[in-house]
Amino acid sequence: MKKGQFGDWLRESLLFIARGPLVWVGYTLATGVILLVGRISLALGIFFSVTSLFVGVGIAKYIDLNYSGDNPVPLAWAIRKSLPLAVLAAASLVVCWFGINVVANLVSGDLLKTGRFFFYWELTPENLHRRPMREIASWFYTYANVALVFVLVMLSTFASWFSYPLMLFRNYSFSQARERGVHEISRNRGAFYKLYGFIVLEALLCSSVTPLLTPVLYMLVSTLMYVTYQDLLGVKDG
């Protein structure tokens, strides 16, 4: 049975930029704009960030199919195919985050703050005036990096890294995808420990040092999810 290597996965994922530069960069820029909504509504920010992350897996599939020439498909196909399941996953994670938010506010004795989860206007001159670009970018995107780590934790705890691609490309049920994914990850623990560590480290760096690269990290993680799926479980599915 094939063993995965984190270095190979990362190298292969970076090659996707060259295989479909306009699509890869274009989707990354679109994600960057979408993530800005988190400073108006955290609920919407989480919803759109998780949706963007999972739709990115479909975009990676689109790049792969069109680069290989085996079965070229239009970009709309990738979006239509991946969007419904991505929206469902995003809505589920918003509910989970909201539940944690309610519990935290109950413990702190400030339940009124719960309303800020859905709308909290922070785009004021005081928050933006005379701040350096890096600080403003960090202010906009830190929540998205926290959301990315949250997704990773939820996948590792209640699902698996492969749950989304298996449900998307193989029509597995949630339980089937979780069981198959957990089994495959157990065979490649070392590689996945490195993968998870890489994502968490990059999320921390994007929260403080390189916030403008947050959308790039999102698209890279989407590509990594597709590449690892194809490497360990993939068939030429469309």
N, C-alpha and C positions, 0 to 999 in steps of 0.2 A: 504494500500500500504506500502511496506517495506521501512524503513528509514535506510540509511547507517550510519556507525560509523567509523570515521577515525582510531581509535585505533584498531578496528577489521580488517580493511583493511591492516594496517601495520603489524599486527601480522600474518595474513594469508599470506601476501607476503613474510615475513621472513621464514615461514614454507616451502616455495618453495625451499629454499636452501637445506633443509634436504630431500625433496622429489626427487630432481634430482641434487645432489651435483656436479657430474662430468660435467653435461651439463651447470648448472647455473654458476659454477666457470669457466669452460672452455670458455663459451661465454663471460663472464666478462673479462677474460684475452685477448681474441681476440679483444674485443672492446678497451681495453687499448692500444694494439698495433696499431689498426686502427686510433685511435684518434691522434697519434703522427704526422700524415701527415699534421695536421693543421699548423705546424711550417714551412712547405714548401709552401703550398698553402692554404690560408684561405678558398677559394671557395671549394676546395676538402675536407678540414677539416670539414666544415659545412655539406657538402653533405654526407660524410661518417658517421659523428656523428649522424645526423638525421636518416639516413638509419639504423644505428646500433640500435638506440633507438626504432624504429618501428618494425624492424625485431625481436627485443627482445620480443615484444608482442606475436609474433608467437612462439617463443621459450618457453615462459611461457605456452602457450596453449599446446605445445608438452609435457612439464613436467606434466601438469595437466591430459592430456589424458592417458599418460603412467602410472602415479601413480594410478589413479582411476581404470585402467584396463578395462574401458568401451569400449574404441575404440583405442587401441594402434596404433601408427603411427610411421614411420621412421622419423629421424631428418630431412632428406632431404625434406620431405613433408612440414614441418614447414617453412623451408627456401624458398622453391619454392612458397608456398602459400602467404607468407608475403612480399617477396622481390619486386615484381613489384609495388605494391601500395606504399611501403616504398620509393622506388626510385622516384616515381612520387611526393610524398610529399616532399622529400628532395630537388628535383630539384626546386619545387615551392618556397621553403623557401630560397634557394640560390639566386633565382631571386629577391625575396623581399629584402634580405640583401644587394644584389648588388645595388638595386635601392636606398636604404637608404645610402649606401656608396657613391654613385655618388652625391646625394644631399648634403651630408655632405662635400664632397670635393669641390663642387661648392660654397657652402657658405663660406668655409675657403679660397677659391681662390687657391687651390692646386690640380687641377684636375689630374695632372700627377701621384698622389699617387694612382689613381684608378687601375692602372696596378698591384699594389702590392696585390690586392685582389685575383688575379689568380696565381701569383708566386712572392715569396719574400724569398730569401735564408737567413736564420738567424742562421743556424747551423754552426757558426764560433767558433774558439778557444776562442775568446774574450768573447763570450756569455756563454761558458761552463766551462772555466778554473777556477778551484779553487772555484767553487760555491758549497754550501752544497746541498745534495740530495733533500731536501725539496724545496729549491729554484729553482732547475732545474726542478723538477716535476711540480711546480706551473707555471713555465715559459712554459712548454709543454701543460698543461691542462687547464689553465685559460680560453682560448677561448672556450673550450668545455662546461664549466660551464655557460659562457655567452650565448652560443648557446642553452643550455637547457632551460634557463630562456626565451630566445627569442621564442622558440617553445611554451612554456607555454603561453606567451603573445599572440602569433598568434592564438593558439587554442582557447583561451578565447575570442578573439576579432572577429575572422572571421569564426571560426568553433566551435568545442566543444571538451571537453576532450574525449568524446565517439565517435567522428567522425571516427577515424581510425579503432577501433575494429568493429564498426557497418558496415563500408564499407567492411572490411576484412571478417568478419564472417557471416554477414547477407546480403551482396551484396546491401546495401543501396546506393542510390545516395548521392552525397555530400550534397545537400539541405535537403534530408530526414534525413540523419545522423545528420546534424546540428540541425534541428528542434527537433528531438527526444532527442538528447543530451542536448540541452539547457533546454528542459522541465524537464528532469530528474535531472539536476543539480539544477534547481530552487526549486525542492522539497527537496533538501539536501544541501542547501547553507552552513549551519554551518560546515558540514563535509568536504565540498570541500574548504572552506576558510582555514580550518586547513591543508588539503592536499596541497594546493598551497603554504601556508606559510611554511610548512615543506620542500617542494622541493626548494623554494627560499633560505631558511636558510641553507640547506645542500649544495646548490650550492655555496653560499658565503663562507661557511667553507672549502669546497673543493678547492676553489680558493686561499685560504690563509693559512689555518691551516693543512688540510689533503688532499693535491692534489693527492696523490697516490690512494685515494679512489674514485676519479672521475669515473672510469669505473664501480665500485660497485654501485655508485649512478645511473648511466645510467641504469644498469640492474634492479635495485630496482624500478626505475620509470616505466620501461617497465612492470615489474611484477605488480606494483600497478595499471597500466592502465588495465591490464587483469583482475585482481582481482575485481576491482570496476565494471567493465563491467559485470562479471559473477554474482556479488552480486546483482546488481540492474536491469540488463537487460538480464542476461544470460539464455540461454537454452542449452541443450546438443547438441550444434552444432559442426560440425567437418569440 
